[in-house]
Amino acid sequence: MSHFLPVKLEHASRLINHGPTVLVTSAHGACRNVMAAAWSMPVEFTPPRIAVVIDKRTYTRELAAASGTFGICVPGAAMMDLTYAVGSSSGRDLDKFEAFGIEAVAGPVLGLPLIEKNCAAWLECRLIDEKHTEDAYDTCFAEVVAAAADPRVFSAGHWTLDDSNQPLHTIHHLGAGNFVRASAMEQARPLDAL
């Protein structure tokens, strides 16, 4: 039984608007894959649309193109080593889910393999046909059709990052296997205009 709760689609962009490293999942027929991606962002709120860079030579891109779908999972700090591992190996050589013991749940709309253990959130996405940007820049656009998050870090459309949920704080890749973890939140104070 999942402890994740659905996220209203109007809030789905907030799951990645702070630029975390994400895991991109894909499946076509009996084949599946997962890879790490450092570049993703929301591009539209209604309907929710995102962009993610997926190199055209990757197995993930091949499966996503064939199925017209992919998943975005937002790993927490507890998943840093696994995030680096799936980003440093090819799904053409092994089933990463099996090789690294990754438990997947089926997405509610598209049936995509999604990861909840040690992840803060996920999004199920339907690919938007944008051949020029895909071919020229490896940037894939998609509409978010379902989203969910761990309520310990994201609920009612907002993030809560504090000492109680550090293993689920999102991570940001700095290169060469180095990551930084999102830390506790601070509230801005209103300023009076001069």
LINPE-V267790 format. One record per helix or strand of 3 or more residues. SS is the DSSP state (@ for helix, = for strand). FROM is the first residue (numbers start at 0). TO is the last residue. If there is no record, write none. Layout:
<<SS/FROM/TO> <SS/FROM/TO>>
This chain:
<<=/3/5> <@/8/14> <=/21/27> <=/30/36> <=/39/43> <=/48/52> <@/58/66> <=/68/75> <@/76/86> <@/95/98> <=/118/127> <@/130/136> <=/138/149> <@/162/167> <=/169/174> <=/177/180>>
